[in-house]
Amino acid sequence: MTQKKRIVVALSGGVDSSVAALIVKNQGHDVIGLFMRNWHNEDLTINNECPWTQDSNDALEVCNQLGIPFQIIDLSKEYKEKIVDYMLIEYASGKTPNPDILCNREIKFNVFLKYALKLKADYIATGHYCIKEKNKDLYELKEGKDKNKDQSYFLCQINQEQLKKIIFPIGHLTKKKVREIAEENNLMNAHKKDSQGLCFVGKIKLPIFLQQKIKNKKGDIIEINKENKLYQNPAKIGDNITYSQKDGIKIGQHTGAHQFTTGQRKGVSIGGRLKPLFVISTDIKSNIVYVGMGKKHPGLFRKSLKIKSSFIHWIIENEKLNIHEEKKYLIRIRHRQSLQPGLLKRSSNYLYIIFDKEQRGIARGQFAAWYDDKKRLIGSGPID
């Protein structure tokens, strides 16, 4: 981009998006700062802090420092319909959706992008740690330089048309360098902590959010012994192991199976246990949580997963697998997980992923994303 362009920056009030705005401003572009207000319900705040006001005030102050226009766009209606309602349905059915991936797909690079284009924007810019490159007519998304902060996984559901209109000004920088740039330019949020709340909502913790939105219901916690017979007869490729109460021993109660996900330790507290307990499965219909003792419990590990064909998303279409075709890729099933080698196999109904090594804590509803050996993000889909 050598010519002057109009760039709308998605400002969150944090240091990453602020430095992104600074960079494109210093490049001589016409820059507008735009803050998304995605949530109105202030009953779910932490320590009486308003979940979005402080962030929007910080974004405004940064825009004043940079001398660029500032706007707030209210997307709370779209956020509730496309993110919150979907999340609640998924959790209530025993799945573990990723709100950040959904927010990027449905809000930031859909509704927000369309609004920016109405402002005559040539591009939108965000503070994501990832790299976009153009290869002929193809736009490629790669891991950011800072491997500890890489956020390409969160963008695994965007498409070529969206990628065409997005720039990532800090993708080639480390987090340390971003803070140094903020300090050198006296940005007021140079030392502001990274947000730990829901995407662009603010200081709202997901467990608190779910407790407010899904009614609690007491159920049993069943411990599965390592010598359980199911371990001698593992599931078929892509299938889940199904437990029943007779497979273990009741050791306590919980307040809702929807509050737990595979691999979880926090919140699984039973008095008198010598080792930590981890969730290995949930049965939403019967409201049962199955747990195992120790982080290496066999029930935590799986060699494979599957994704329904209708939900497979390819960022790079020419990599798309045909039915009965298979190919090796590098896969991750959660943010910050190191890339894991595995084989993708396509059937008429499913895409199967068979890992070279067993993976811990594969959770239904989470996204699996696959990369090639050049670290290009190729595709993704929700785990079934």
C-alpha positions in Angstrom: 0.0 0.0 0.0 2.0 2.9 -1.3 -0.9 5.2 -2.1 -2.9 7.0 0.6 -5.9 4.8 1.6 -8.8 5.2 4.0 -8.4 2.7 6.8 -10.9 2.1 9.6 -9.2 0.6 12.6 -11.1 -1.7 15.0 -10.1 -0.2 18.3 -10.7 -2.2 21.5 -9.1 0.3 23.9 -6.1 -2.0 24.2 -2.5 -1.4 23.2 -2.4 -3.8 20.2 -5.2 -2.1 18.2 -3.9 1.3 19.3 -0.4 0.6 17.9 -2.0 -0.7 14.7 -3.8 2.7 14.4 -0.5 4.5 15.0 1.3 2.5 12.4 -1.2 3.2 9.6 -1.5 6.8 10.6 2.3 7.2 10.4 2.2 5.6 6.9 0.2 8.6 5.8 -3.2 7.0 5.5 -6.6 8.5 6.2 -7.5 6.7 9.5 -10.7 6.4 11.4 -11.0 4.8 14.8 -14.1 2.7 15.3 -15.1 1.1 18.6 -17.7 -1.7 18.7 -20.2 -1.7 21.6 -21.4 -5.3 21.7 -23.2 -5.7 25.0 -25.5 -3.6 27.1 -26.3 -5.8 30.1 -24.2 -4.4 33.0 -25.5 -7.0 35.6 -22.5 -9.2 34.7 -19.7 -6.9 35.6 -16.7 -7.7 37.7 -15.9 -5.5 40.8 -18.7 -3.1 39.6 -16.6 -2.2 36.5 -18.7 -1.2 33.5 -17.8 -3.8 30.8 -17.2 -1.4 27.9 -17.2 2.2 29.0 -13.6 2.3 30.2 -12.4 0.5 27.0 -14.3 3.0 24.8 -12.9 5.9 26.8 -9.4 4.6 26.3 -10.0 4.2 22.6 -11.3 7.8 22.4 -8.2 9.1 24.2 -5.9 7.2 21.9 -7.7 8.7 18.9 -7.3 12.2 20.4 -3.6 11.5 20.9 -3.2 10.4 17.2 -5.5 13.2 15.9 -7.9 10.8 14.1 -11.7 10.7 14.1 -13.4 8.4 16.6 -16.8 6.6 16.4 -18.7 4.1 18.4 -20.9 1.6 16.5 -23.5 -0.3 18.5 -23.6 -3.9 17.3 -25.2 -5.3 20.5 -28.3 -6.6 18.5 -26.2 -8.5 16.0 -23.8 -9.7 18.7 -26.7 -11.2 20.8 -28.2 -12.9 17.7 -25.0 -14.2 16.1 -22.8 -14.9 19.1 -24.6 -15.0 22.5 -27.7 -16.9 21.4 -25.5 -19.4 19.4 -23.1 -19.8 22.4 -26.0 -20.6 24.8 -27.5 -23.2 22.5 -24.1 -24.8 22.0 -23.2 -24.9 25.7 -26.7 -26.2 26.6 -26.2 -29.1 24.2 -22.8 -30.0 25.7 -20.5 -28.3 23.2 -17.7 -25.8 23.8 -17.9 -23.0 21.2 -15.2 -20.4 20.8 -16.7 -16.9 21.1 -13.5 -15.2 19.7 -13.6 -17.2 16.5 -17.4 -16.6 16.1 -16.9 -12.9 16.9 -14.3 -12.6 14.1 -16.4 -14.5 11.6 -19.8 -12.9 12.3 -19.1 -9.5 13.8 -15.7 -8.0 13.2 -15.1 -9.2 9.7 -18.7 -9.3 8.7 -21.0 -6.6 10.2 -18.2 -4.3 11.2 -16.4 -4.7 7.8 -19.7 -3.8 6.0 -20.1 -0.7 8.1 -16.5 0.3 7.4 -17.1 0.0 3.7 -20.0 2.3 4.0 -17.6 4.8 5.4 -15.7 4.5 2.1 -12.9 2.5 3.7 -10.4 0.8 1.5 -9.4 -1.5 4.3 -10.0 -2.3 8.0 -7.1 -2.8 10.3 -7.0 -4.8 13.5 -4.5 -5.6 16.3 -4.3 -9.3 15.5 -0.9 -11.0 15.7 -0.9 -12.6 12.2 0.5 -12.0 8.8 -1.4 -11.6 5.5 0.4 -12.1 2.2 -0.8 -12.0 -1.4 0.3 -14.8 -3.8 -1.0 -14.0 -7.3 -4.8 -13.6 -6.8 -4.7 -15.6 -3.5 -4.6 -14.0 -0.1 -2.8 -16.1 2.5 -3.0 -15.9 6.3 0.1 -17.0 8.3 1.2 -17.1 11.9 2.4 -13.9 13.4 6.0 -13.3 14.2 5.4 -13.6 18.0 4.6 -17.3 18.3 3.4 -16.8 21.9 0.8 -14.2 20.8 -0.1 -15.6 17.3 -3.8 -15.2 16.7 -4.2 -16.8 13.3 -6.3 -19.6 15.0 -8.9 -17.1 15.9 -9.2 -16.1 12.2 -9.7 -19.6 11.0 -13.3 -19.0 9.7 -12.7 -15.9 7.6 -12.8 -16.1 3.8 -10.9 -14.7 0.8 -13.3 -11.7 0.3 -12.9 -10.7 3.9 -9.1 -11.2 3.9 -8.8 -9.0 0.8 -10.1 -6.0 2.9 -8.1 -6.6 6.1 -4.6 -5.5 7.1 -2.7 -6.6 10.2 -0.2 -3.8 11.0 1.4 -5.5 14.0 1.6 -9.1 12.7 5.4 -8.7 12.0 6.0 -7.5 15.5 6.4 -9.1 19.0 4.3 -8.1 21.9 7.3 -6.6 23.6 8.0 -4.4 20.5 4.4 -3.3 20.4 4.6 -2.1 24.0 7.9 -0.3 23.3 6.3 1.5 20.3 3.4 2.5 22.5 5.8 3.8 25.2 7.9 5.7 22.7 4.8 7.5 21.4 3.4 8.1 24.9 0.2 6.2 24.2 -1.9 6.3 27.4 -2.6 2.5 27.3 1.0 1.4 26.8 1.0 -0.6 30.0 -2.7 -1.6 30.0 -3.2 -5.3 30.7 -4.6 -7.5 27.9 -8.4 -8.1 28.1 -9.4 -11.5 29.5 -13.2 -11.1 28.8 -15.5 -12.0 26.0 -14.6 -10.6 22.6 -15.1 -6.9 22.5 -17.6 -7.1 25.5 -15.1 -6.3 28.3 -14.5 -7.6 31.7 -17.1 -10.4 31.7 -15.8 -13.9 32.5 -17.4 -16.7 30.5 -18.4 -18.9 33.5 -20.2 -16.0 35.2 -21.9 -15.3 31.9 -23.1 -18.9 31.5 -24.3 -19.0 35.2 -26.5 -15.9 34.5 -27.9 -17.3 31.3 -28.4 -21.0 31.8 -30.3 -22.3 34.7 -28.4 -24.4 37.2 -29.3 -28.1 37.7 -27.7 -30.4 40.1 -26.2 -33.7 38.8 -23.8 -36.4 39.6 -20.0 -36.4 39.2 -18.8 -39.9 38.3 -15.2 -40.9 38.5 -14.0 -43.3 35.8 -11.2 -45.6 36.9 -8.2 -46.0 34.6 -8.8 -49.7 34.4 -12.3 -49.2 33.0 -13.1 -51.7 30.2 -13.7 -48.9 27.7 -9.9 -48.4 27.5 -9.4 -52.0 26.2 -11.9 -51.2 23.4 -11.2 -47.7 22.1 -13.6 -45.7 20.0 -13.5 -45.9 16.2 -11.8 -43.1 14.3 -13.6 -39.8 15.0 -16.1 -41.4 17.5 -16.6 -40.3 21.0 -16.4 -42.7 24.0 -19.7 -42.9 25.7 -19.8 -43.6 29.5 -22.7 -44.6 31.8 -23.1 -44.4 35.5 -22.3 -48.1 35.9 -18.8 -47.4 34.5 -17.7 -45.5 37.5 -18.3 -44.3 41.1 -20.3 -41.3 42.2 -18.0 -39.0 44.1 -20.0 -35.7 44.3 -22.4 -33.3 42.6 -22.2 -30.3 40.2 -24.6 -27.5 39.3 -24.9 -28.1 35.6 -23.1 -30.3 33.1 -23.1 -27.5 30.6 -20.6 -25.6 32.8 -17.8 -28.2 32.1 -15.7 -29.1 29.1 -13.3 -32.0 28.3 -9.9 -31.5 29.9 -11.2 -29.0 32.5 -9.7 -29.0 36.0 -10.9 -25.7 37.5 -14.3 -26.1 39.2 -13.9 -29.8 39.7 -13.4 -29.9 43.4 -14.1 -32.9 45.6 -12.9 -32.9 49.2 -10.3 -35.5 50.2 -8.9 -36.2 46.8 -5.2 -36.9 46.7 -4.7 -36.0 43.0 -6.5 -33.4 40.8 -9.6 -34.4 38.9 -10.2 -33.6 35.2 -13.3 -33.7 33.2 -13.1 -36.5 30.6 -16.7 -36.4 29.3 -20.1 -34.9 29.9 -23.6 -36.3 29.4 -25.9 -33.3 29.0 -29.1 -35.3 28.6 -28.5 -37.1 31.9 -26.7 -34.1 33.4 -23.7 -36.2 34.4 -20.0 -35.1 34.5 -17.4 -37.9 34.2 -14.0 -37.2 35.7 -10.7 -39.0 36.0 -7.8 -38.6 38.4 -4.6 -37.0 37.1 -3.7 -35.0 34.0 -2.5 -38.2 32.2 -5.8 -40.1 32.7 -6.4 -42.2 29.6 -9.9 -40.8 29.2 -8.4 -37.3 28.4 -6.7 -38.5 25.2 -8.0 -39.2 21.7 -6.2 -40.0 18.5 -8.8 -38.6 16.1 -11.8 -36.3 15.6 -14.4 -35.6 12.9 -16.1 -32.5 11.4 -19.4 -32.6 9.5 -18.9 -32.0 5.8 -21.4 -29.1 5.8 -19.3 -27.2 8.3 -15.8 -27.6 6.7 -14.4 -24.2 5.8 -11.5 -23.7 3.4 -9.6 -20.4 3.4 -7.6 -21.6 0.4 -10.1 -23.3 -1.9 -7.5 -25.0 -4.1 -6.5 -27.1 -1.1 -10.0 -28.5 -0.7 -10.1 -32.3 -0.3 -12.4 -34.3 -2.5 -14.3 -37.3 -1.2 -12.0 -40.2 -0.4 -9.0 -37.9 -0.7 -6.5 -37.6 2.2 -3.5 -35.3 3.0 -1.1 -34.5 5.7 -1.4 -31.2 7.5 -0.4 -29.4 10.8 -3.3 -29.1 13.1 -4.2 -27.2 16.3 -7.4 -27.6 18.3 -7.0 -24.6 20.6 -5.3 -21.3 20.8 -1.5 -21.4 21.6 -1.3 -25.1 21.1 1.8 -26.1 19.1 0.9 -27.4 15.6 0.4 -31.1 15.6 1.0 -33.3 12.6 -1.9 -35.4 11.4 -3.8 -36.8 8.4 -7.0 -35.3 7.0 -9.3 -37.9 5.3 -12.5 -36.9 3.6 -15.7 -39.0 3.4 -19.1 -38.0 2.0 -20.4 -37.0 5.4 -17.3 -36.1 7.5 -13.8 -34.8 7.4 -11.7 -37.0 9.7 -8.5 -35.8 11.4 -6.1 -38.6 12.6 -3.2 -37.3 14.7 0.2 -38.8 14.7 0.1 -38.6 18.5 -2.8 -38.7 20.8 -4.3 -35.3 21.8 -5.4 -34.2 25.2 -8.8 -32.6 25.8 -10.5 -32.7 22.4 -13.8 -30.9 23.0 -16.9 -30.9 20.9 -17.8 -27.5 19.5 -14.2 -26.2 19.6 -12.6 -25.5 16.2 -9.8 -27.6 14.6 -7.7 -25.5 12.2 -5.1 -26.9 9.8 -2.0 -25.4 8.3 0.5 -26.5 5.6 4.2 -26.8 6.1 4.6 -23.1 5.2 2.4 -22.2 8.2 -0.4 -21.0 5.9 -3.8 -21.4 7.5 -5.7 -23.7 5.1 -9.1 -24.4 6.7 -11.1 -25.2 9.8 -14.3 -26.6 11.2 -16.1 -27.2 14.5 -15.3 -30.6 16.2 -18.3 -33.0 16.1 
